[in-house]
Amino acid sequence: MMSNPLPVIKAILSTTAARWLGLTETISIDVLARSPAPNEWSAVECLGHLLDTEQWVFPVRVRALLAGQPIPAFDPDAQGTKNTSLTPEQLAVEFAGLRRASLEELERVTISDLTHSAHHSELGTVTLGELLHEWAAHDLMHTVQAERALMQPFILQSGPWRSYFRDHDAGSY
């Protein structure tokens, strides 16, 4: 357990946009848009979800917690935009801009703010510290999910090495 998790959380959050900018500038749309398996998100769908949560979830919840206001649940399937009109590069640029603003807001959060709490409509009472930990984990989870999607065409064509990727292989479909 970290005595002051803020620097580590901010460090994690600060790496996500750069990673996506790099991926969308260098990886082709067909690889970015490839779903690893039926009903699983492609890398670009993960990016679209991160953009949605940057717009409507995490910074909004930080402000709500600091004000002691209730926090509504967010259902990405029902409330997510799917951002179908934007290219992956445009999604990444928009995400990067929103993330910069979020990181600027987080600079005003102090360690004593981490105990601020509010009611979440599904989870009950939550603290700002818990939300910030969840935000960092959420970024990392969708990075892993996106990278798993990106791995699939390479895993499928790796011949006898395919078994080395057992934990990440979505199988052919």
Secondary structure as a PSIPRED ss2 file (coil, helix, strand):
# PSIPRED VFORMAT (PSIPRED V4.0)

   1 M C   1.000  0.000  0.000
   2 M C   1.000  0.000  0.000
   3 S C   1.000  0.000  0.000
   4 N C   1.000  0.000  0.000
   5 P C   1.000  0.000  0.000
   6 L H   0.000  1.000  0.000
   7 P H   0.000  1.000  0.000
   8 V H   0.000  1.000  0.000
   9 I H   0.000  1.000  0.000
  10 K H   0.000  1.000  0.000
  11 A H   0.000  1.000  0.000
  12 I H   0.000  1.000  0.000
  13 L H   0.000  1.000  0.000
  14 S H   0.000  1.000  0.000
  15 T H   0.000  1.000  0.000
  16 T H   0.000  1.000  0.000
  17 A H   0.000  1.000  0.000
  18 A H   0.000  1.000  0.000
  19 R H   0.000  1.000  0.000
  20 W H   0.000  1.000  0.000
  21 L H   0.000  1.000  0.000
  22 G H   0.000  1.000  0.000
  23 L H   0.000  1.000  0.000
  24 T H   0.000  1.000  0.000
  25 E H   0.000  1.000  0.000
  26 T H   0.000  1.000  0.000
  27 I C   1.000  0.000  0.000
  28 S C   1.000  0.000  0.000
  29 I H   0.000  1.000  0.000
  30 D H   0.000  1.000  0.000
  31 V H   0.000  1.000  0.000
  32 L H   0.000  1.000  0.000
  33 A C   1.000  0.000  0.000
  34 R C   1.000  0.000  0.000
  35 S C   1.000  0.000  0.000
  36 P C   1.000  0.000  0.000
  37 A C   1.000  0.000  0.000
  38 P C   1.000  0.000  0.000
  39 N C   1.000  0.000  0.000
  40 E C   1.000  0.000  0.000
  41 W C   1.000  0.000  0.000
  42 S C   1.000  0.000  0.000
  43 A H   0.000  1.000  0.000
  44 V H   0.000  1.000  0.000
  45 E H   0.000  1.000  0.000
  46 C H   0.000  1.000  0.000
  47 L H   0.000  1.000  0.000
  48 G H   0.000  1.000  0.000
  49 H H   0.000  1.000  0.000
  50 L H   0.000  1.000  0.000
  51 L H   0.000  1.000  0.000
  52 D H   0.000  1.000  0.000
  53 T H   0.000  1.000  0.000
  54 E H   0.000  1.000  0.000
  55 Q H   0.000  1.000  0.000
  56 W H   0.000  1.000  0.000
  57 V C   1.000  0.000  0.000
  58 F H   0.000  1.000  0.000
  59 P H   0.000  1.000  0.000
  60 V H   0.000  1.000  0.000
  61 R H   0.000  1.000  0.000
  62 V H   0.000  1.000  0.000
  63 R H   0.000  1.000  0.000
  64 A H   0.000  1.000  0.000
  65 L H   0.000  1.000  0.000
  66 L H   0.000  1.000  0.000
  67 A H   0.000  1.000  0.000
  68 G C   1.000  0.000  0.000
  69 Q C   1.000  0.000  0.000
  70 P C   1.000  0.000  0.000
  71 I E   0.000  0.000  1.000
  72 P C   1.000  0.000  0.000
  73 A C   1.000  0.000  0.000
  74 F C   1.000  0.000  0.000
  75 D C   1.000  0.000  0.000
  76 P H   0.000  1.000  0.000
  77 D H   0.000  1.000  0.000
  78 A H   0.000  1.000  0.000
  79 Q H   0.000  1.000  0.000
  80 G C   1.000  0.000  0.000
  81 T C   1.000  0.000  0.000
  82 K C   1.000  0.000  0.000
  83 N C   1.000  0.000  0.000
  84 T C   1.000  0.000  0.000
  85 S C   1.000  0.000  0.000
  86 L C   1.000  0.000  0.000
  87 T C   1.000  0.000  0.000
  88 P H   0.000  1.000  0.000
  89 E H   0.000  1.000  0.000
  90 Q H   0.000  1.000  0.000
  91 L H   0.000  1.000  0.000
  92 A H   0.000  1.000  0.000
  93 V H   0.000  1.000  0.000
  94 E H   0.000  1.000  0.000
  95 F H   0.000  1.000  0.000
  96 A H   0.000  1.000  0.000
  97 G H   0.000  1.000  0.000
  98 L H   0.000  1.000  0.000
  99 R H   0.000  1.000  0.000
 100 R H   0.000  1.000  0.000
 101 A H   0.000  1.000  0.000
 102 S H   0.000  1.000  0.000
 103 L H   0.000  1.000  0.000
 104 E H   0.000  1.000  0.000
 105 E H   0.000  1.000  0.000
 106 L H   0.000  1.000  0.000
 107 E C   1.000  0.000  0.000
 108 R C   1.000  0.000  0.000
 109 V C   1.000  0.000  0.000
 110 T C   1.000  0.000  0.000
 111 I H   0.000  1.000  0.000
 112 S H   0.000  1.000  0.000
 113 D H   0.000  1.000  0.000
 114 L H   0.000  1.000  0.000
 115 T H   0.000  1.000  0.000
 116 H C   1.000  0.000  0.000
 117 S E   0.000  0.000  1.000
 118 A E   0.000  0.000  1.000
 119 H E   0.000  0.000  1.000
 120 H E   0.000  0.000  1.000
 121 S C   1.000  0.000  0.000
 122 E C   1.000  0.000  0.000
 123 L C   1.000  0.000  0.000
 124 G E   0.000  0.000  1.000
 125 T E   0.000  0.000  1.000
 126 V E   0.000  0.000  1.000
 127 T E   0.000  0.000  1.000
 128 L H   0.000  1.000  0.000
 129 G H   0.000  1.000  0.000
 130 E H   0.000  1.000  0.000
 131 L H   0.000  1.000  0.000
 132 L H   0.000  1.000  0.000
 133 H H   0.000  1.000  0.000
 134 E H   0.000  1.000  0.000
 135 W H   0.000  1.000  0.000
 136 A H   0.000  1.000  0.000
 137 A H   0.000  1.000  0.000
 138 H H   0.000  1.000  0.000
 139 D H   0.000  1.000  0.000
 140 L H   0.000  1.000  0.000
 141 M H   0.000  1.000  0.000
 142 H H   0.000  1.000  0.000
 143 T H   0.000  1.000  0.000
 144 V H   0.000  1.000  0.000
 145 Q H   0.000  1.000  0.000
 146 A H   0.000  1.000  0.000
 147 E H   0.000  1.000  0.000
 148 R H   0.000  1.000  0.000
 149 A H   0.000  1.000  0.000
 150 L H   0.000  1.000  0.000
 151 M H   0.000  1.000  0.000
 152 Q H   0.000  1.000  0.000
 153 P H   0.000  1.000  0.000
 154 F H   0.000  1.000  0.000
 155 I H   0.000  1.000  0.000
 156 L H   0.000  1.000  0.000
 157 Q C   1.000  0.000  0.000
 158 S C   1.000  0.000  0.000
 159 G H   0.000  1.000  0.000
 160 P H   0.000  1.000  0.000
 161 W H   0.000  1.000  0.000
 162 R H   0.000  1.000  0.000
 163 S H   0.000  1.000  0.000
 164 Y H   0.000  1.000  0.000
 165 F H   0.000  1.000  0.000
 166 R C   1.000  0.000  0.000
 167 D C   1.000  0.000  0.000
 168 H C   1.000  0.000  0.000
 169 D C   1.000  0.000  0.000
 170 A C   1.000  0.000  0.000
 171 G C   1.000  0.000  0.000
 172 S C   1.000  0.000  0.000
 173 Y C   1.000  0.000  0.000
